[in-house]
């Protein structure tokens, strides 16, 4: 179950997400990643380590099984393909809330 209210924020970097996530308790963050790179994966891993209770739905521009596996391996985050957002986001959000 999500918290009592809804909080919204915008961040340009994962460091900003971590900063906002420590000052405001977010249950779920939707993170838009243009390109999955080693740097981005390291950032996702750091996010998971710093805020382990926060669920992260990662939006992928280039949705491949390899990218999904890499994202999940680097923090157990949920993946959503940007080109299938309407179909994939609702069930991902349900899984994130249930976990």
DAQUI-V748383 format. One record per backbone hydrogen bond with DSSP energy under -1.0 kcal/mol. CO is the residue of the C=O (numbers start at 1). NH is the residue of the N-H. E is the energy in kcal/mol with one decimal. If there is no record, write none. Layout:
# DAQUI-V748383
co=[CO & CO]
nh=[NH & NH]
e=[E & E]
This chain:
# DAQUI-V748383
co=[13 & 14 & 15 & 16 & 17 & 18 & 19 & 20 & 27 & 29 & 31 & 33 & 37 & 38 & 39 & 40 & 41 & 42 & 43 & 44 & 45 & 46 & 47 & 51 & 55 & 56 & 57 & 58 & 59 & 60 & 64 & 65 & 66 & 67 & 68 & 69 & 70 & 72 & 78 & 80 & 81 & 82 & 84 & 85 & 88 & 89 & 90 & 91 & 92 & 93 & 94 & 95]
nh=[17 & 18 & 19 & 20 & 21 & 22 & 23 & 24 & 55 & 57 & 59 & 61 & 41 & 42 & 43 & 44 & 45 & 46 & 47 & 48 & 49 & 50 & 51 & 54 & 29 & 78 & 31 & 80 & 33 & 82 & 68 & 69 & 70 & 71 & 72 & 73 & 74 & 76 & 58 & 60 & 84 & 85 & 88 & 89 & 92 & 93 & 94 & 95 & 96 & 97 & 98 & 99]
e=[-1.6 & -2.7 & -2.4 & -2.8 & -2.9 & -1.6 & -1.3 & -2.7 & -2.5 & -3.0 & -3.3 & -1.1 & -2.6 & -2.3 & -2.0 & -2.4 & -2.3 & -2.3 & -2.6 & -2.3 & -2.0 & -2.7 & -2.5 & -1.3 & -2.4 & -2.7 & -2.7 & -2.6 & -2.2 & -2.7 & -2.5 & -2.5 & -2.3 & -2.7 & -2.6 & -2.3 & -1.4 & -2.3 & -3.7 & -3.1 & -1.6 & -1.2 & -3.0 & -2.5 & -1.7 & -2.8 & -2.1 & -2.4 & -2.7 & -2.3 & -2.0 & -1.5]
